[in-house]
Amino acid sequence: MITISLRPTGRNWGTITFASTLYLCPILDLLLAEIPIKLQAELRLGLQEALVNAAKHGNNLDPSKRVVVRFSLIDDQYWWIISDQGRGFTPDSTSDIDIDPTDYLPPDESENGRGLCILHQIFDHVQWNSKGTELRLCKQLENRPRLALLR
């Protein structure tokens, strides 16, 4: 079951809650409904990686556990906050500004770490809470011209 509340407008946050599953097409469609077409393919890939991580690695695909996605457009930034009910992990304490996304690529043929690399390539801001159960993602829209304020 999918639960939806609020449509994000201004500084309001919309919320989608769903049982841990890898059937993510309807959830991704809802999350991308208001996103400009030119950004949708890239953001679909990034959000899919984040949702798979929450459902699979966070909640171990336990259908009794939920994934919660809060989303909003604030100024010129799209934000998603993805939470799971798992035990969490120890996120890298380094600021995401200093991270080289290729640091997450695995040294061998395994797929572990590729999702993290993808997240850092697609989003402008990638940050976990201290428990490793909540992920904040941000995509900056192209800056609109603004009037300079004189002081």
Buried (B, 14 or more C-beta within 10 A) or exposed (E): EEEEEEEBEEEEBBBBBBBBBEEBEEBBEBBBEEBEEEBBEBBBBBBBBBBBBBBBBBBEBBEEBBBBBBBBBEEEEBBBBBBBBBEBEEBBEEEBEEBEBEEBEEEEEEEEBEBBBBBBBBBEBBBBEEEBBBBBBBBEBEEEEEEEEEE
